[in-house]
Amino acid sequence: MVGEIKKLTDENFESEIASGITLVDFFAEWCGPCRMMTPILEQIASEKYKGAVIAKLDIDSSQNTASQFQVTSVPTLILFKDGKEVHRLVGLRDAVAIKEVIDSAV
């Protein structure tokens, strides 16, 4: 885990998103905007905003999950509520936009 951010893999993905609200950042190490997104997500995670879990999944090391959710651009943020996708953001976003998405699911 980076700060309060959970690290997801193909192996633990389903169990980690199964209950509650989880925002998953589908990212790649080589992606500049993904690196810019990390401190924003760390800030939201440290606030424990609305009880949402913030998680990251590396699309290069967890290709099955990335493919399952048809992630073709990074960063892609997908908000899950009790294991179901409820919202998706593609591209670099600020904390306000991300919090608005979390608010929509609470």
VEXDREN-2710 file (C-alpha; in Angstrom, 1 decimal):
% VEXDREN-2710
k/r/px/py/pz
1/MET/0.0/0.0/0.0
2/VAL/1.1/3.5/-0.8
3/GLY/-0.1/5.6/2.2
4/GLU/-3.7/4.7/2.5
5/ILE/-4.0/3.4/-1.1
6/LYS/-4.6/-0.3/-1.6
7/LYS/-2.6/-2.2/-4.3
8/LEU/-4.9/-4.4/-6.4
9/THR/-3.9/-7.3/-8.6
10/ASP/-5.8/-9.8/-10.8
11/GLU/-5.8/-12.1/-7.8
12/ASN/-7.3/-9.8/-5.2
13/PHE/-9.4/-7.5/-7.3
14/GLU/-12.8/-9.1/-7.0
15/SER/-12.6/-9.6/-3.2
16/GLU/-11.3/-6.1/-2.6
17/ILE/-14.2/-4.3/-4.5
18/ALA/-16.9/-6.7/-3.4
19/SER/-18.4/-4.5/-0.7
20/GLY/-18.6/-0.8/0.0
21/ILE/-17.4/2.0/-2.2
22/THR/-14.0/1.6/-3.9
23/LEU/-12.4/4.0/-6.4
24/VAL/-9.8/2.1/-8.5
25/ASP/-7.1/4.0/-10.4
26/PHE/-6.1/1.9/-13.4
27/PHE/-2.6/3.2/-14.1
28/ALA/0.8/2.3/-15.7
29/GLU/4.2/3.1/-14.3
30/TRP/5.2/4.7/-17.6
31/CYS/2.2/7.1/-17.7
32/GLY/3.1/10.7/-16.8
33/PRO/-0.5/11.8/-16.0
34/CYS/-0.9/8.7/-13.8
35/ARG/2.1/9.8/-11.7
36/MET/0.5/13.3/-11.4
37/MET/-2.8/11.6/-10.2
38/THR/-1.1/9.7/-7.3
39/PRO/-0.7/12.7/-4.8
40/ILE/-4.3/13.7/-5.5
41/LEU/-5.5/10.2/-4.7
42/GLU/-3.2/10.0/-1.6
43/GLN/-4.8/13.2/-0.3
44/ILE/-8.4/11.8/-0.8
45/ALA/-7.3/8.5/0.8
46/SER/-5.7/10.2/3.8
47/GLU/-9.0/12.1/4.4
48/LYS/-10.9/8.7/4.3
49/TYR/-13.4/10.7/2.2
50/LYS/-16.9/9.4/2.7
51/GLY/-15.5/6.1/3.7
52/ALA/-14.4/5.3/0.2
53/VAL/-11.5/3.0/-0.3
54/ILE/-8.9/4.3/-2.8
55/ALA/-7.0/1.6/-4.8
56/LYS/-4.6/1.3/-7.7
57/LEU/-4.2/-1.4/-10.3
58/ASP/-1.2/-1.6/-12.6
59/ILE/-2.6/-2.4/-16.1
60/ASP/0.7/-3.9/-17.2
61/SER/1.0/-6.4/-14.3
62/SER/-2.8/-7.1/-14.0
63/GLN/-3.8/-7.3/-17.7
64/ASN/-6.8/-9.6/-17.1
65/THR/-8.7/-7.1/-14.9
66/ALA/-7.8/-4.2/-17.2
67/SER/-9.1/-6.1/-20.2
68/GLN/-12.2/-7.2/-18.3
69/PHE/-13.1/-3.5/-17.7
70/GLN/-12.0/-2.5/-21.2
71/VAL/-9.5/0.0/-19.9
72/THR/-7.7/1.4/-23.0
73/SER/-6.5/4.7/-21.7
74/VAL/-4.7/5.6/-18.5
75/PRO/-5.3/6.9/-16.0
76/THR/-8.9/5.5/-15.8
77/LEU/-10.7/5.8/-12.5
78/ILE/-13.6/3.4/-12.0
79/LEU/-15.9/3.8/-9.0
80/PHE/-17.3/0.5/-7.7
81/LYS/-20.2/0.2/-5.3
82/ASP/-20.6/-3.3/-3.8
83/GLY/-18.6/-4.8/-6.7
84/LYS/-20.6/-3.0/-9.5
85/GLU/-19.2/-0.2/-11.7
86/VAL/-21.2/2.9/-11.1
87/HIS/-18.9/5.6/-12.6
88/ARG/-15.9/6.0/-14.8
89/LEU/-13.5/8.9/-15.3
90/VAL/-10.8/8.8/-18.0
91/GLY/-7.8/11.2/-17.8
92/LEU/-6.2/13.3/-15.2
93/ARG/-8.8/14.8/-12.8
94/ASP/-8.5/17.1/-9.7
95/ALA/-9.6/16.3/-6.2
96/VAL/-12.9/18.2/-6.6
97/ALA/-14.0/16.1/-9.6
98/ILE/-13.0/12.9/-8.0
99/LYS/-14.9/13.7/-4.8
100/GLU/-18.0/14.6/-6.8
101/VAL/-17.9/11.1/-8.3
102/ILE/-17.6/9.6/-4.8
103/ASP/-20.5/11.8/-3.6
104/SER/-22.7/10.4/-6.4
105/ALA/-22.4/6.9/-5.1
106/VAL/-22.8/7.5/-1.4
END
